[in-house]
Each structure stands twice: as C-alpha cells, then as structure tokens.
Amino acid sequence: MGWGNRPRWAWWVMAGYVAGFLEGTGAHAYDVVTGGLHAYGYAPLALQLLFHALLLLDPLVALLVVTARPVGPYLGAAVMLADLAANWWLQRDIVLHHPATCLRPVGLLPITVFGVFVLATALPLRRVLVAAAR
C-alpha cells in the first residue's frame, strides 16, 4: 500500500503536506541554529515551547503522511491550528495597525495559506487514507 493506489488529488495533497511541514521544520531549525534556545525570546514561554516543539511535530506529520497513516492529517491540522493561533496572536498589533505588511510572501501570509490548506483537506485526506488501508 503506497501512494499509488490513492486518487490523484490525494497524492497532490499529501505531497503538499510533506513539502509544507518540511519547510516549517527547516524554518524552525534555522531559527534555533541562528538564535539558540532563546530564538523566540520575544514570545511568551508557552509559545516559545510550541515553536521549539514544532521541530519535532512538523517532521512527525510529514513522516506520518509519507507512510500514509490516517492520523497524519489530523495531527497536521492540530499542529497548524496551534501554529496559526500562535502566529496570529503574536502579530495581532501588526495585523490591526498595518495589515498591508501581512501580504508579504514570508511570515504570516504563507503560514495562513498553508494552514487553511491543511485544515480544509485534513478530513477528506484522512477518509482516503482510511479507505485505502482496508
């Protein structure tokens, strides 16, 4: 049972998950390598811990999706929901006072687009993975 026995759309969605979560892993790894343990010192402790935890959670989601585990899309949705909430909360003043700066192709915009993609596709993708596992 590999990726090949799934509908074409599911293959593309799975590839999107893997690319997005591995990019997130790389971004957080870069932050930690360049900033050390205090890379997210600007954030409250709970969010710092979340951002550090994403170093493990992002590649875990990618691995679960690559291996076609039905829990992968749900974990991906939970991770993105937490990541989105944290990033929007941290940047709430910028969003309210200078919303045009959020249209840059880095930062909040791509995180939001990817998060919406994951949240919108998690349930249908899980259904396909469960059906293929039978």
DSSP file with accessible surface (Angstrom, degrees, kcal/mol):
  #  RESIDUE AA STRUCTURE BP1 BP2  ACC     N-H-->O    O-->H-N    N-H-->O    O-->H-N    TCO  KAPPA ALPHA  PHI   PSI    X-CA   Y-CA   Z-CA
    1    1 A M              0   0  149      0, 0.0     2,-0.2     0, 0.0   132,-0.0   0.000 360.0 360.0 360.0 107.4    0.0    0.0    0.0
    2    2 A G    >   -     0   0   40      4,-0.0     3,-0.6    66,-0.0    65,-0.0  -0.469 360.0 -75.4-121.5-159.2    1.8    3.1   -1.2
    3    3 A W  G >  S+     0   0   55      1,-0.2     3,-1.3    -2,-0.2     8,-0.1   0.749 114.1  77.4 -74.4 -21.9    0.7    6.5   -2.5
    4    4 A G  G 3  S+     0   0   76      1,-0.3    -1,-0.2     7,-0.0     7,-0.1   0.750  84.3  58.8 -66.4 -26.1   -0.1    5.0   -5.9
    5    5 A N  G <  S+     0   0   93     -3,-0.6    -1,-0.3     2,-0.0    -2,-0.1   0.192  91.4  89.0 -93.0  22.5   -3.4    3.4   -5.0
    6    6 A R  S <  S-     0   0   17     -3,-1.3     5,-0.1     1,-0.1   123,-0.0  -0.763  91.2 -84.2-111.5 159.7   -5.0    6.7   -4.0
    7    7 A P    >>  -     0   0   57      0, 0.0     4,-1.8     0, 0.0     3,-0.5  -0.252  42.1-113.9 -59.3 151.7   -6.9    9.3   -6.0
    8    8 A R  H 3> S+     0   0  172      1,-0.3     4,-2.1     2,-0.2     5,-0.2   0.884 115.9  56.1 -57.1 -40.6   -4.6   11.8   -7.8
    9    9 A W  H 3> S+     0   0  112      1,-0.2     4,-2.4     2,-0.2    -1,-0.3   0.895 105.6  52.1 -61.6 -37.0   -5.9   14.7   -5.7
   10   10 A A  H <> S+     0   0    0     -3,-0.5     4,-2.9     2,-0.2    -1,-0.2   0.893 106.1  54.1 -66.7 -37.7   -4.9   12.9   -2.6
   11   11 A W  H  X S+     0   0   84     -4,-1.8     4,-2.3     1,-0.2    -1,-0.2   0.933 111.2  45.4 -60.1 -45.5   -1.4   12.3   -3.9
   12   12 A W  H  X S+     0   0  161     -4,-2.1     4,-2.3     2,-0.2    -2,-0.2   0.886 112.7  50.2 -67.2 -39.5   -1.0   16.0   -4.5
   13   13 A V  H  X S+     0   0   15     -4,-2.4     4,-2.5     2,-0.2    -2,-0.2   0.937 111.0  49.2 -64.1 -43.7   -2.4   16.9   -1.1
   14   14 A M  H  X S+     0   0    0     -4,-2.9     4,-2.5     1,-0.2    -2,-0.2   0.918 110.6  50.3 -61.6 -42.3   -0.1   14.5    0.6
   15   15 A A  H  X S+     0   0   29     -4,-2.3     4,-2.7    -5,-0.2    -1,-0.2   0.896 109.6  51.9 -62.9 -38.4    2.9   16.0   -1.4
   16   16 A G  H  X S+     0   0   25     -4,-2.3     4,-2.6     2,-0.2     5,-0.2   0.904 109.1  50.0 -63.5 -41.4    1.7   19.5   -0.3
   17   17 A Y  H  X S+     0   0    0     -4,-2.5     4,-3.0     2,-0.2     5,-0.3   0.950 112.2  46.9 -59.9 -50.2    1.6   18.4    3.4
   18   18 A V  H  X S+     0   0   26     -4,-2.5     4,-2.3     1,-0.2     5,-0.3   0.944 114.8  45.8 -61.1 -47.6    5.1   16.9    3.2
   19   19 A A  H  X S+     0   0   64     -4,-2.7     4,-2.1     1,-0.2    -1,-0.2   0.937 116.4  45.7 -61.0 -46.0    6.6   19.9    1.4
   20   20 A G  H  X S+     0   0   16     -4,-2.6     4,-2.2    -5,-0.2    -2,-0.2   0.923 114.7  44.9 -66.4 -44.7    4.9   22.4    3.8
   21   21 A F  H  X S+     0   0    1     -4,-3.0     4,-2.1    -5,-0.2    -1,-0.2   0.867 113.6  50.2 -72.1 -32.7    5.7   20.6    7.0
   22   22 A L  H  X S+     0   0   88     -4,-2.3     4,-2.4    -5,-0.3    -1,-0.2   0.874 109.4  52.0 -71.5 -33.1    9.3   20.0    6.0
   23   23 A E  H  X S+     0   0  131     -4,-2.1     4,-2.5    -5,-0.3    -2,-0.2   0.918 109.4  50.2 -65.1 -40.4    9.6   23.7    5.1
   24   24 A G  H  X S+     0   0   11     -4,-2.2     4,-2.5     2,-0.2     5,-0.3   0.907 108.3  52.5 -62.6 -40.2    8.3   24.5    8.6
   25   25 A T  H  X S+     0   0   27     -4,-2.1     4,-2.7     1,-0.2    -2,-0.2   0.939 110.6  48.1 -59.6 -45.8   10.9   22.2   10.1
   26   26 A G  H  X S+     0   0   41     -4,-2.4     4,-2.6     2,-0.2    -2,-0.2   0.897 110.7  50.7 -63.0 -40.7   13.6   24.0    8.2
   27   27 A A  H  X S+     0   0   37     -4,-2.5     4,-2.2     2,-0.2    -1,-0.2   0.931 113.9  43.5 -64.6 -44.4   12.4   27.4    9.2
   28   28 A H  H  X S+     0   0   18     -4,-2.5     4,-2.3     2,-0.2    -2,-0.2   0.884 112.9  52.4 -70.4 -36.0   12.2   26.5   12.9
   29   29 A A  H  X S+     0   0   36     -4,-2.7     4,-2.9    -5,-0.3     5,-0.2   0.925 109.2  50.4 -63.8 -41.5   15.6   24.7   12.7
   30   30 A Y  H  X S+     0   0  153     -4,-2.6     4,-2.7     1,-0.2     5,-0.3   0.925 109.3  51.4 -60.8 -44.6   17.1   27.8   11.1
   31   31 A D  H  X S+     0   0   55     -4,-2.2     4,-2.5     1,-0.2     5,-0.2   0.923 113.5  44.0 -58.5 -44.4   15.7   30.0   13.9
   32   32 A V  H  X S+     0   0   34     -4,-2.3     4,-2.3     2,-0.2    -2,-0.2   0.905 113.4  50.4 -71.0 -39.2   17.1   27.7   16.6
   33   33 A V  H  < S+     0   0  124     -4,-2.9    -2,-0.2     1,-0.2    -1,-0.2   0.923 120.7  34.9 -65.0 -41.2   20.5   27.4   14.9
   34   34 A T  H  < S+     0   0   84     -4,-2.7    -2,-0.2    -5,-0.2    -1,-0.2   0.789 132.0  29.1 -84.5 -26.7   20.8   31.2   14.5
   35   35 A G  H >< S-     0   0   38     -4,-2.5     3,-0.7    -5,-0.3    -3,-0.2   0.471  92.7-148.1-113.6  -5.9   19.1   32.2   17.7
   36   36 A G  G ><  -     0   0   32     -4,-2.3     3,-1.7     1,-0.2    -1,-0.2  -0.198  60.7 -30.2  70.5-161.5   19.8   29.4   20.1
   37   37 A L  G 3  S+     0   0  132      1,-0.3     3,-0.4     2,-0.1    -1,-0.2   0.732 141.7  54.7 -64.2 -20.9   17.4   28.4   22.8
   38   38 A H  G X   +     0   0  151     -3,-0.7     3,-1.8     1,-0.2    -1,-0.3   0.054  68.3 120.6-101.5  26.2   16.2   32.0   23.1
   39   39 A A  T <  S+     0   0   24     -3,-1.7     3,-0.2     1,-0.3    -1,-0.2   0.800  83.3  39.1 -58.3 -30.1   15.4   32.3   19.4
   40   40 A Y  T >  S+     0   0    3     -3,-0.4     3,-2.3     1,-0.2    -1,-0.3  -0.080  74.2 133.0-112.0  33.8   11.7   33.0   20.3
   41   41 A G  T <   +     0   0   47     -3,-1.8    -1,-0.2     1,-0.3    -2,-0.1   0.684  64.0  67.9 -59.5 -19.3   12.5   35.2   23.3
   42   42 A Y  T 3  S+     0   0  157     -3,-0.2    -1,-0.3    -4,-0.1    -2,-0.1   0.625  94.0  72.3 -74.3 -14.1   10.0   37.8   22.0
   43   43 A A  S <  S-     0   0    6     -3,-2.3     5,-0.1     1,-0.1    -3,-0.0  -0.672  95.3 -92.4-103.1 156.7    7.1   35.4   22.7
   44   44 A P    >>  -     0   0   60      0, 0.0     4,-2.3     0, 0.0     3,-0.6  -0.246  46.6-102.9 -59.2 157.3    5.6   34.2   25.9
   45   45 A L  H 3> S+     0   0  117      1,-0.3     4,-2.6     2,-0.2     5,-0.2   0.864 119.8  55.9 -55.1 -41.8    7.1   31.0   27.3
   46   46 A A  H 3> S+     0   0   73      1,-0.2     4,-2.0     2,-0.2    -1,-0.3   0.912 110.7  44.8 -60.7 -40.3    4.2   28.8   26.2
   47   47 A L  H <> S+     0   0   30     -3,-0.6     4,-2.8     2,-0.2    -1,-0.2   0.869 109.5  55.6 -73.6 -34.0    4.6   29.9   22.6
   48   48 A Q  H  X S+     0   0   32     -4,-2.3     4,-2.2     2,-0.2    -2,-0.2   0.936 109.3  47.7 -59.2 -45.3    8.4   29.5   22.8
   49   49 A L  H  X S+     0   0  106     -4,-2.6     4,-2.6     2,-0.2    -2,-0.2   0.897 111.0  51.3 -63.5 -39.7    7.8   25.9   23.8
   50   50 A L  H  X S+     0   0   37     -4,-2.0     4,-1.8     2,-0.2    -2,-0.2   0.949 109.7  48.8 -61.3 -48.3    5.3   25.4   21.0
   51   51 A F  H  < S+     0   0    3     -4,-2.8     4,-0.4     1,-0.2    -2,-0.2   0.881 113.7  46.7 -63.7 -35.7    7.8   26.8   18.4
   52   52 A H  H >< S+     0   0   41     -4,-2.2     3,-1.5    -5,-0.2     4,-0.3   0.899 108.8  55.4 -70.0 -38.0   10.5   24.6   19.7
   53   53 A A  H >X S+     0   0   37     -4,-2.6     4,-2.7     1,-0.3     3,-2.0   0.807  93.4  70.4 -64.4 -27.1    8.1   21.6   19.7
   54   54 A L  H 3X S+     0   0    0     -4,-1.8     4,-2.0     1,-0.3    -1,-0.3   0.750  83.0  71.5 -63.9 -20.4    7.4   22.2   16.1
   55   55 A L  H <4 S+     0   0   46     -3,-1.5    -1,-0.3    -4,-0.4    -2,-0.2   0.791 113.3  27.3 -62.4 -26.9   11.0   21.0   15.4
   56   56 A L  H <> S+     0   0  137     -3,-2.0     4,-1.5    -4,-0.3    -2,-0.2   0.775 121.7  51.7 -99.1 -39.5    9.6   17.5   16.3
   57   57 A L  H  X S+     0   0   54     -4,-2.7     4,-2.5     2,-0.2     5,-0.2   0.901 104.5  55.0 -70.7 -41.6    6.0   17.8   15.3
   58   58 A D  H  X S+     0   0    3     -4,-2.0     4,-2.2     1,-0.2    -1,-0.2   0.955 112.6  40.9 -60.2 -51.2    6.4   19.1   11.8
   59   59 A P  H  > S+     0   0   42      0, 0.0     4,-2.7     0, 0.0    -1,-0.2   0.851 111.9  58.1 -68.4 -27.1    8.7   16.3   10.6
   60   60 A L  H  X S+     0   0   72     -4,-1.5     4,-2.7     2,-0.2    -2,-0.2   0.932 106.9  47.4 -63.8 -43.9    6.5   13.8   12.5
   61   61 A V  H  X S+     0   0    0     -4,-2.5     4,-2.4     2,-0.2     5,-0.2   0.946 112.0  50.3 -61.3 -45.7    3.4   15.0   10.5
   62   62 A A  H  X S+     0   0    4     -4,-2.2     4,-2.8     1,-0.2    -2,-0.2   0.926 111.8  48.2 -58.6 -43.7    5.5   14.7    7.3
   63   63 A L  H  X S+     0   0  102     -4,-2.7     4,-2.3     1,-0.2    -1,-0.2   0.918 110.7  50.3 -64.0 -43.5    6.6   11.1    8.2
   64   64 A L  H  <>S+     0   0   30     -4,-2.7     5,-3.0     1,-0.2     8,-0.3   0.880 113.7  45.8 -63.7 -36.8    3.0   10.1    9.1
   65   65 A V  H ><5S+     0   0    0     -4,-2.4     3,-1.7     3,-0.2    -2,-0.2   0.919 110.5  52.4 -72.9 -42.7    1.8   11.4    5.8
   66   66 A V  H 3<5S+     0   0   71     -4,-2.8    -2,-0.2     1,-0.3    -1,-0.2   0.899 112.5  45.8 -58.6 -39.0    4.6    9.8    3.8
   67   67 A T  T 3<5S-     0   0   57     -4,-2.3    -1,-0.3    -5,-0.2    -2,-0.2   0.338 114.9-121.5 -88.0   8.1    3.8    6.5    5.4
   68   68 A A  T < 5 +     0   0    9     -3,-1.7    -3,-0.2     1,-0.2    -2,-0.1   0.816  48.9 167.6  59.3  38.2    0.1    7.1    4.7
   69   69 A R    > < -     0   0  135     -5,-3.0     3,-1.8    -6,-0.2    -1,-0.2  -0.691  38.1-136.6 -81.5 129.7   -1.0    6.8    8.3
   70   70 A P  T 3> S+     0   0   34      0, 0.0     4,-0.6     0, 0.0    -1,-0.1   0.758 102.1  62.6 -59.6 -23.5   -4.6    8.1    8.8
   71   71 A V  H 3> S+     0   0   80      1,-0.2     4,-2.7     2,-0.1     5,-0.3   0.731  84.3  81.8 -73.6 -18.9   -3.6   10.0   11.9
   72   72 A G  H <> S+     0   0    0     -3,-1.8     4,-2.9    -8,-0.3    -1,-0.2   0.911  90.1  45.9 -54.8 -52.0   -1.3   12.2    9.9
   73   73 A P  H  > S+     0   0    0      0, 0.0     4,-2.4     0, 0.0    -1,-0.2   0.895 114.2  49.4 -61.7 -37.1   -3.8   14.7    8.5
   74   74 A Y  H  X S+     0   0  106     -4,-0.6     4,-2.4     2,-0.2    -2,-0.2   0.924 112.8  45.8 -68.1 -43.7   -5.4   15.1   11.9
   75   75 A L  H  X S+     0   0   45     -4,-2.7     4,-2.9     2,-0.2     5,-0.2   0.922 112.1  53.2 -63.3 -40.3   -2.1   15.7   13.6
   76   76 A G  H  X S+     0   0    0     -4,-2.9     4,-2.7    -5,-0.3    -2,-0.2   0.911 108.9  48.7 -59.4 -42.5   -1.2   18.1   10.8
   77   77 A A  H  X S+     0   0   16     -4,-2.4     4,-2.5     2,-0.2    -1,-0.2   0.919 112.3  48.1 -65.0 -41.7   -4.5   20.0   11.4
   78   78 A A  H  X S+     0   0   58     -4,-2.4     4,-2.3     2,-0.2    -2,-0.2   0.925 112.8  48.4 -65.0 -42.5   -3.9   20.2   15.1
   79   79 A V  H  X S+     0   0    7     -4,-2.9     4,-2.7     1,-0.2    -2,-0.2   0.936 114.1  45.9 -63.0 -45.1   -0.3   21.4   14.6
   80   80 A M  H  X S+     0   0    6     -4,-2.7     4,-3.1    -5,-0.2     5,-0.3   0.876 109.6  54.4 -69.2 -34.7   -1.3   24.0   12.1
   81   81 A L  H  X S+     0   0  105     -4,-2.5     4,-2.5    -5,-0.2    -1,-0.2   0.943 113.0  43.1 -62.3 -44.3   -4.2   25.2   14.2
   82   82 A A  H  X S+     0   0   41     -4,-2.3     4,-2.5     2,-0.2    -2,-0.2   0.923 115.8  48.5 -66.1 -43.2   -1.8   25.8   17.1
   83   83 A D  H  X S+     0   0   11     -4,-2.7     4,-2.6     2,-0.2     5,-0.2   0.920 113.2  47.3 -64.4 -44.3    0.8   27.4   14.8
   84   84 A L  H  X S+     0   0   20     -4,-3.1     4,-2.9     2,-0.2     5,-0.3   0.937 112.2  49.1 -62.0 -47.8   -1.7   29.7   13.2
   85   85 A A  H  X S+     0   0   63     -4,-2.5     4,-2.3    -5,-0.3    -2,-0.2   0.927 113.5  47.4 -59.4 -43.3   -3.2   30.8   16.6
   86   86 A A  H  X S+     0   0    4     -4,-2.5     4,-2.5     2,-0.2    -2,-0.2   0.936 114.9  44.4 -65.1 -46.5    0.3   31.5   18.0
   87   87 A N  H  X S+     0   0   17     -4,-2.6     4,-1.7     2,-0.2    -2,-0.2   0.905 114.7  47.7 -68.1 -41.5    1.5   33.4   15.0
   88   88 A W  H  < S+     0   0  104     -4,-2.9     4,-0.2    -5,-0.2    -1,-0.2   0.898 113.0  49.6 -66.0 -38.5   -1.7   35.5   14.6
   89   89 A W  H >< S+     0   0  121     -4,-2.3     3,-1.1    -5,-0.3     4,-0.3   0.931 111.3  48.7 -65.6 -42.8   -1.7   36.2   18.3
   90   90 A L  H 3< S+     0   0   42     -4,-2.5     3,-0.3     1,-0.2    -1,-0.2   0.826 119.2  38.9 -65.3 -31.1    1.9   37.4   18.2
   91   91 A Q  T 3X S+     0   0   43     -4,-1.7     4,-2.6    -5,-0.2    -1,-0.2   0.208  79.1 115.1-106.5  19.0    1.3   39.6   15.2
   92   92 A R  H <> S+     0   0  103     -3,-1.1     4,-2.4     1,-0.2     5,-0.2   0.860  75.9  51.9 -59.4 -38.4   -2.1   40.9   16.2
   93   93 A D  H  > S+     0   0   94     -3,-0.3     4,-2.7    -4,-0.3     5,-0.4   0.913 111.4  47.1 -65.9 -40.6   -0.9   44.5   16.5
   94   94 A I  H  > S+     0   0   69     -3,-0.2     4,-2.7     2,-0.2     7,-0.2   0.923 112.1  50.6 -65.1 -43.4    0.7   44.4   13.1
   95   95 A V  H  < S+     0   0   32     -4,-2.6    -2,-0.2     1,-0.2    -1,-0.2   0.915 116.5  41.2 -61.4 -41.2   -2.5   42.9   11.6
   96   96 A L  H  < S+     0   0  126     -4,-2.4    -2,-0.2    -5,-0.2    -1,-0.2   0.890 127.3  28.6 -75.4 -38.9   -4.6   45.6   13.2
   97   97 A H  H  < S+     0   0  130     -4,-2.7    -3,-0.2     1,-0.2    -2,-0.2   0.745 136.1  19.8 -98.8 -26.4   -2.4   48.6   12.6
   98   98 A H    ><  +     0   0  119     -4,-2.7     3,-1.5    -5,-0.4     4,-0.4  -0.456  66.1 162.5-140.3  63.5   -0.5   47.8    9.4
   99   99 A P  G >   +     0   0   80      0, 0.0     3,-1.6     0, 0.0     4,-0.2   0.795  69.1  67.4 -61.8 -27.9   -2.4   45.0    7.6
  100  100 A A  G >  S+     0   0   75      1,-0.3     3,-1.7     2,-0.2     4,-0.1   0.812  89.3  65.5 -63.7 -26.9   -0.7   45.5    4.3
  101  101 A T  G X  S+     0   0   56     -3,-1.5     3,-1.0     1,-0.3    -1,-0.3   0.734  90.9  65.8 -68.4 -16.4    2.6   44.3    5.7
  102  102 A C  G <  S+     0   0   20     -3,-1.6     7,-0.3    -4,-0.4    -1,-0.3   0.508  84.1  74.6 -81.6  -2.9    1.0   40.9    6.2
  103  103 A L  G <   +     0   0  126     -3,-1.7    -1,-0.2    -4,-0.2    -2,-0.1   0.410  68.4 116.8 -89.5   2.5    0.7   40.5    2.4
  104  104 A R  S <  S-     0   0  128     -3,-1.0     5,-0.4     2,-0.1    -3,-0.0  -0.379  78.9-116.9 -66.2 152.2    4.4   39.8    2.1
  105  105 A P  S    S+     0   0  114      0, 0.0     2,-0.3     0, 0.0    -1,-0.1   0.294  96.8  61.2 -77.9  13.8    5.3   36.3    0.7
  106  106 A V  S >  S+     0   0   95      4,-0.0     3,-0.6     3,-0.0     2,-0.4  -0.941  96.5  12.3-130.4 156.6    7.1   35.5    4.0
  107  107 A G  T 3> S+     0   0   33     -2,-0.3     4,-1.6     1,-0.2     5,-0.2  -0.634 121.4   8.1  87.9-130.4    5.7   35.3    7.5
  108  108 A L  H 3> S+     0   0    3     -2,-0.4     4,-2.6     1,-0.2    -1,-0.2   0.839 121.3  59.7 -65.7 -37.0    2.0   35.3    8.3
  109  109 A L  H <> S+     0   0   64     -3,-0.6     4,-2.8    -5,-0.4     5,-0.2   0.964 109.4  39.1 -62.3 -54.8    0.7   35.0    4.7
  110  110 A P  H  > S+     0   0   54      0, 0.0     4,-2.7     0, 0.0     5,-0.3   0.890 115.9  53.1 -66.5 -32.7    2.3   31.7    3.7
  111  111 A I  H  X S+     0   0   43     -4,-1.6     4,-2.6     2,-0.2    -2,-0.2   0.930 112.6  45.4 -63.1 -42.2    1.7   30.2    7.2
  112  112 A T  H  X S+     0   0   31     -4,-2.6     4,-2.8     2,-0.2     5,-0.2   0.931 112.8  49.0 -67.6 -44.9   -2.0   31.2    6.9
  113  113 A V  H  X S+     0   0   92     -4,-2.8     4,-2.3    -5,-0.2    -2,-0.2   0.945 115.4  44.1 -61.1 -46.3   -2.4   29.9    3.4
  114  114 A F  H  X S+     0   0   40     -4,-2.7     4,-2.7    -5,-0.2    -1,-0.2   0.914 112.9  52.4 -65.4 -40.4   -0.8   26.6    4.3
  115  115 A G  H  X S+     0   0    0     -4,-2.6     4,-2.9    -5,-0.3     5,-0.2   0.919 110.0  47.3 -62.0 -42.9   -2.8   26.3    7.5
  116  116 A V  H  X S+     0   0   84     -4,-2.8     4,-2.6     2,-0.2    -1,-0.2   0.916 111.3  52.8 -64.4 -41.0   -6.1   26.9    5.7
  117  117 A F  H  X S+     0   0   67     -4,-2.3     4,-1.5    -5,-0.2    -2,-0.2   0.942 112.8  43.7 -57.9 -48.9   -5.0   24.2    3.1
  118  118 A V  H  X S+     0   0    0     -4,-2.7     4,-1.6     1,-0.2     3,-0.2   0.934 114.8  48.3 -64.9 -46.4   -4.3   21.7    5.8
  119  119 A L  H  < S+     0   0   69     -4,-2.9     4,-0.4     1,-0.2    -1,-0.2   0.881 113.5  48.0 -63.3 -35.9   -7.4   22.4    7.8
  120  120 A A  H  < S+     0   0   71     -4,-2.6    -1,-0.2    -5,-0.2    -2,-0.2   0.772 120.2  36.2 -76.1 -24.7   -9.6   22.2    4.6
  121  121 A T  H  X S+     0   0   22     -4,-1.5     4,-2.5    -3,-0.2     5,-0.3   0.531  90.3  90.2-106.8  -7.6   -8.1   18.9    3.4
  122  122 A A  H  X S+     0   0    5     -4,-1.6     4,-2.4     1,-0.2     5,-0.2   0.927  91.1  43.2 -59.3 -49.2   -7.4   17.0    6.7
  123  123 A L  H  > S+     0   0   71     -4,-0.4     4,-2.4     2,-0.2    -1,-0.2   0.957 116.7  44.7 -66.6 -50.1  -10.8   15.3    6.9
  124  124 A P  H  > S+     0   0   51      0, 0.0     4,-1.9     0, 0.0    -1,-0.2   0.913 115.3  49.4 -61.6 -37.8  -11.1   14.3    3.2
  125  125 A L  H  X S+     0   0    0     -4,-2.5     4,-2.4     1,-0.2    -2,-0.2   0.926 109.7  50.9 -66.3 -42.1   -7.5   13.1    3.1
  126  126 A R  H  X S+     0   0   81     -4,-2.4     4,-2.7    -5,-0.3     5,-0.2   0.917 107.7  53.6 -60.6 -42.4   -8.0   11.0    6.3
  127  127 A R  H  X S+     0   0  160     -4,-2.4     4,-2.5     1,-0.2    -1,-0.2   0.913 109.6  48.1 -59.4 -41.1  -11.0    9.4    4.7
  128  128 A V  H  X S+     0   0   25     -4,-1.9     4,-2.4     2,-0.2    -1,-0.2   0.916 112.2  48.8 -65.7 -41.4   -9.0    8.4    1.7
  129  129 A L  H  X S+     0   0    0     -4,-2.4     4,-1.2     2,-0.2    -2,-0.2   0.893 112.8  47.4 -67.2 -38.0   -6.2    7.0    3.8
  130  130 A V  H  X S+     0   0   33     -4,-2.7     4,-0.7    -5,-0.2     3,-0.3   0.934 113.1  48.5 -67.1 -44.7   -8.6    5.0    6.0
  131  131 A A  H >< S+     0   0   60     -4,-2.5     3,-0.8    -5,-0.2    -2,-0.2   0.898 111.3  50.0 -63.7 -37.9  -10.4    3.6    2.9
  132  132 A A  H 3< S+     0   0   24     -4,-2.4    -1,-0.2     1,-0.2    -2,-0.2   0.766 104.5  59.5 -72.3 -24.1   -7.1    2.7    1.3
  133  133 A A  H 3<        0   0   56     -4,-1.2    -1,-0.2    -3,-0.3    -2,-0.2   0.661 360.0 360.0 -78.7 -15.2   -6.0    0.9    4.4
  134  134 A R    <<        0   0  234     -3,-0.8    -3,-0.0    -4,-0.7    -4,-0.0  -0.267 360.0 360.0 -76.8 360.0   -9.0   -1.5    4.3
